[in-house]
Amino acid sequence: LLFAMVWFPGTPGVGKTTLGKELASRAGLSYVNVGDLAKEGELYEGFDEEYDCPILDEDRVIDELEDRMSEGGVIVDYHGCDFFPERWFHIVFVLRTENSCLYDRLESRGYTGKKLQDNIQCEIFQTLYEEAVLSYKKEIVHQLPSNTPEDLERNLDQIMQWIEQWMKDNN
């Protein structure tokens, strides 16, 4: 039995974790937050003083996830994407949030200065969407609005329909 592997990239604060956890619960899939995985396994190669955050050791993250991903049925939550193997994902949903909403969310997380501004600019310029389109087949990359609780419900319904269809088509 094959399972779809879904990935949510997007700027911090767009709702990846909320959507990913709820989807995993509804669909019976496993959920992996790459940031938490890295923290638990200390999968870092240094610290970025400018952004006040650890630097991910991408090779070690790939090694850590390889077995789980080969089993399938995994939802991956991480903002960037250019280092994940293309074979890992059947579909990629990039969450998008309006700037005023995103600004408030990031500010409430304690983001300030350059870190706050760079994340807002990342969203304005669709940086992560473009990265996803360059890293994966364009037809598997989709943008979803993520501003309101209603958006969350619509996105969950849409992705559940996709998973159900994928399961019918591939099993």
C-alpha positions as CSV (number, residue, x, y, z in Angstrom):
1,L,0.0,0.0,0.0
2,L,1.4,3.3,-1.0
3,F,0.8,6.6,0.8
4,A,1.1,10.1,-0.5
5,M,3.9,12.2,0.9
6,V,2.9,15.9,1.3
7,W,5.2,18.8,1.9
8,F,4.4,22.3,3.2
9,P,7.0,24.9,2.6
10,G,6.3,28.5,3.3
11,T,7.6,31.6,5.2
12,P,7.6,31.2,9.0
13,G,4.2,32.2,10.4
14,V,2.0,31.1,7.4
15,G,0.4,28.2,9.3
16,K,2.4,25.2,8.1
17,T,2.5,23.5,11.6
18,T,-1.2,24.1,12.3
19,L,-2.3,22.7,8.9
20,G,0.3,19.9,9.0
21,K,-0.7,18.6,12.4
22,E,-4.4,18.8,11.8
23,L,-4.0,17.1,8.4
24,A,-2.0,14.3,9.9
25,S,-4.6,13.7,12.5
26,R,-7.5,13.7,9.9
27,A,-5.7,11.6,7.3
28,G,-3.9,9.2,9.6
29,L,-0.5,10.2,8.2
30,S,2.6,10.9,10.2
31,Y,3.8,14.5,10.7
32,V,7.4,15.7,10.7
33,N,8.4,19.2,11.8
34,V,12.0,19.4,10.5
35,G,12.8,22.2,12.9
36,D,11.8,20.0,15.9
37,L,13.6,17.0,14.4
38,A,16.8,19.0,14.0
39,K,16.5,20.3,17.6
40,E,15.9,16.8,19.0
41,G,18.8,15.3,17.1
42,E,21.0,18.4,17.2
43,L,21.3,18.3,13.4
44,Y,23.1,21.6,13.2
45,E,26.3,22.7,11.6
46,G,26.6,26.1,13.4
47,F,24.8,29.2,14.5
48,D,23.7,32.2,12.5
49,E,24.3,35.3,14.7
50,E,22.5,37.7,12.4
51,Y,19.2,35.7,12.5
52,D,19.8,34.4,16.0
53,C,19.1,30.8,15.0
54,P,21.0,27.5,14.4
55,I,22.1,26.5,10.9
56,L,20.6,23.2,9.7
57,D,22.9,20.4,8.7
58,E,20.9,19.4,5.6
59,D,22.8,16.1,4.9
60,R,22.1,14.9,8.4
61,V,18.4,15.8,8.2
62,I,18.2,13.8,4.9
63,D,19.9,10.8,6.5
64,E,17.6,11.1,9.6
65,L,14.4,11.2,7.4
66,E,15.3,8.7,4.6
67,D,13.8,5.6,6.2
68,R,10.5,7.3,7.2
69,M,10.1,8.9,3.8
70,S,10.6,5.6,2.0
71,E,7.8,4.1,4.0
72,G,5.4,6.9,2.8
73,G,2.5,8.5,4.5
74,V,4.5,11.5,5.7
75,I,3.7,15.2,6.0
76,V,6.8,17.3,6.1
77,D,6.8,20.8,7.6
78,Y,9.7,23.1,6.9
79,H,10.1,26.5,5.3
80,G,12.7,25.7,2.7
81,C,12.9,23.0,0.1
82,D,15.9,23.0,-2.2
83,F,17.7,20.2,-0.4
84,F,14.9,17.6,-0.1
85,P,15.1,14.8,-2.8
86,E,12.4,15.3,-5.5
87,R,11.4,11.6,-5.1
88,W,10.2,12.2,-1.6
89,F,7.1,14.2,-2.5
90,H,3.9,13.5,-4.5
91,I,2.5,17.0,-3.9
92,V,3.8,20.3,-2.5
93,F,1.4,22.9,-1.0
94,V,3.0,26.4,-0.4
95,L,1.0,28.3,2.1
96,R,0.7,32.1,1.5
97,T,-0.3,34.8,4.0
98,E,-1.1,38.5,3.5
99,N,1.7,40.7,4.8
100,S,-0.2,42.5,7.5
101,C,-1.4,39.2,8.9
102,L,2.0,37.6,8.6
103,Y,3.7,40.7,10.3
104,D,1.4,40.3,13.3
105,R,2.1,36.6,13.6
106,L,5.9,37.0,13.4
107,E,6.0,39.9,15.7
108,S,4.0,37.9,18.3
109,R,6.7,35.2,18.0
110,G,9.3,37.7,18.9
111,Y,10.7,38.3,15.4
112,T,12.3,41.8,15.1
113,G,14.6,43.8,12.9
114,K,16.2,42.1,10.0
115,K,14.7,38.7,10.7
116,L,11.2,40.2,10.7
117,Q,11.8,42.3,7.6
118,D,13.5,39.5,5.6
119,N,10.7,37.0,6.3
120,I,8.1,39.6,5.2
121,Q,10.1,40.2,2.0
122,C,10.4,36.5,1.4
123,E,6.6,36.3,1.4
124,I,6.2,39.5,-0.8
125,F,8.6,38.1,-3.4
126,Q,7.1,34.6,-3.4
127,T,10.6,33.3,-2.7
128,L,9.6,29.9,-1.3
129,Y,7.0,29.3,-4.0
130,E,9.5,30.0,-6.7
131,E,12.1,27.8,-4.9
132,A,9.5,25.0,-4.8
133,V,8.6,25.4,-8.6
134,L,12.4,25.2,-9.4
135,S,13.0,22.2,-7.2
136,Y,10.0,20.0,-8.1
137,K,7.8,19.4,-11.2
138,K,5.6,22.5,-11.5
139,E,2.4,20.5,-11.7
140,I,2.8,19.1,-8.2
141,V,3.4,22.6,-6.6
142,H,0.2,24.4,-5.4
143,Q,-0.3,27.7,-3.5
144,L,-2.9,27.9,-0.8
145,P,-4.1,31.0,1.0
146,S,-3.6,30.9,4.8
147,N,-5.0,34.0,6.4
148,T,-8.1,32.9,8.3
149,P,-9.6,29.9,10.1
150,E,-11.9,29.5,7.1
151,D,-8.8,29.2,4.9
152,L,-7.5,26.5,7.1
153,E,-10.7,24.5,6.9
154,R,-10.9,25.0,3.1
155,N,-7.3,23.9,2.7
156,L,-7.8,20.8,4.9
157,D,-10.9,19.8,2.9
158,Q,-9.0,20.3,-0.4
159,I,-5.9,18.4,0.6
160,M,-8.1,15.5,2.1
161,Q,-9.8,15.3,-1.3
162,W,-6.5,15.2,-3.0
163,I,-5.1,12.4,-0.7
164,E,-8.3,10.3,-1.2
165,Q,-8.0,10.7,-4.9
166,W,-4.3,9.9,-4.9
167,M,-5.0,6.7,-2.8
168,K,-7.7,5.6,-5.3
169,D,-5.4,6.2,-8.3
170,N,-2.3,4.6,-6.8
171,N,-3.5,1.5,-4.9
